[in-house]
Amino acid sequence: MAGQMASGLHWVQNSPALLSKRDGQQDPEAVNHFRRKLKYFFMNPCDKFRARGRKPWKLTLQILKICLITIQLVSFGLSNQMMVTFKAENLMAFRHLFLKGYSDHDVDSYAVYTKSEVYDHIDFIIQQYLNLGNLTAGNHAYETSGGVVMPLSLCQQFYRKSAIFPANESFHIDPHIETECTDIYPLQPLTAKANQQVNLTLDFKRLLSVNVYLKLKAINLQTVRHHELPDCYVFSITITFSNKAHSGRVRITLDNDVGINECKDWTVTGAADRTILSLLLFDFLIILACLGSLVLCVRSVTTGIQLQSEYAVFYQSHRGKKVTWSDRMEFVNGWYILIIISDSLTISGSILKMAIQTKNLTNYDECSILLGTGTMLVWTGVLRYLGFFQKYNILILTLRAAFPNVVRFCCCAAMIYLGYCFCGWIVLGPYHRKFETLNTVSECLFSLINGDDMFRTFREMRQKSELVWLFGRVYLYSFASLFIYMVLSLFIALITDTYETIKQQQQGGVQQSELQAFIAECNDPPSSGRYRDTPTLCFPCCCQRVDGPEKLLDC
């Protein structure tokens, strides 16, 4: 490592542009040579083409990559949407199939209130499960293990001991929870009431919950029409009768945990294998394009870091002081780093997508996050090329200049925002459904800042307590007034002030940094032909001194 650092420093110190003094006198030609090299580095692709005739490979590759990645994202998005729709429709079907008298608007309010209703609903679930083959309109089937059909499990949780006497305002309870389960196999039909046949007895004084566990299988056949192999699904259904509050209201919920597996034996008559192969080749082409873009951007970032080191030594020898941090960061192109991250995410997502298409993996969510984020970043990277035009560049300059102040402003505003979140959750949570959790509180307050759903938030405040109702009014009015009329206005003013400052600088001349002023002294236009003699930067290990101090071997 020490040897590599020494060789790198020797390369920097012996670069032709740094040989600025000969016999105690400054060499103007070496300085101009180095100045042209810096100017060429910061040129846009069009000027670089005029200067050396270098083709804009990164620009061409980015345009091609944007088209390919967008097509890939749309194709996978349709496949992912079919998967999510299939899961959602099955969940809705299971609720109508196993919950007695269920309707779509009863998701949060579905409950029973008497003992007989609890027994009737449990019996209904068991009977529906036993007659599944004759009832379901889908291709659902029982889960099997080793050729044996898996049973429906009926479990109840209750306190170990409980003696409650509300009339005397006394109770004796052992809070340890015990669980009892009964298995019911679908191949053993029940002739009488199911709860009587399985000897189900519920002690509602001790009962906490009744959980019904069952597993079903299905195949998503709609993907065949889109030239994709179907997936096999395993639905782990849990139906819960919650009596934890012992309030007389037993809430019933149905949750569905979905597992996606590769189908073991399948045949698709007339399947277009070439279509699946073409999709894999298309994904492979995207991986190659992203790899090429990744290599080019990494090379550009490395070149910038090397040139930064060379400029630091040059500046130290001429001015006798160190280069400022802002000038050093000019050599690090953030757009290239953004593209490197985008390419890495797209390559990972494409590999995962190929595994999903060949049914080796079923990680749809992870793949969609990788591809979606990669596509977002690659489209954001287009702003780099728009920034070469002055009218478009003002947006980028405004965002970059305002970013530090915006971060500091948001940190201050976040303290007030979090205070309102905690206060709303603890005070209004029991009385308003939008304040039940910290997550919903944050979502509700953020919506209020944007003026969304404001009337309904005020209206849904329950008037159970006059004190809380009055506090809620003061809370909501003060939050809306503070954040909409003050915080949000100051935030917009901060951006607007930065925009006006940048606009005035462009009209009256931008104040140049020392690096920009040094480069501006080079009056050679890109088409002068003098840049063709400027050697490109290369790695220290690839460079040698030949034929005098001003020539380098190209890598």
PyMOL commands that set and color helices and strands:
alter all, ss='L'
color gray80, all
select helices_A, chain A and resi 2-13+16-18+28-41+45-52+57-98+104-106+115-130+132-135+166-168+194-197+221-226+273-319+325-329+334-357+364-380+383-386+390-428+433-435+438-449+454-459+466-508+514-520+526-528+530-533+540-542
alter helices_A, ss='H'
color red, helices_A
select strands_A, chain A and resi 21-22+25-26+111-112+141-142+144-145+148-149+152-165+170-184+207-219+232-242+250-261
alter strands_A, ss='S'
color yellow, strands_A
deselect
rebuild
show_as cartoon
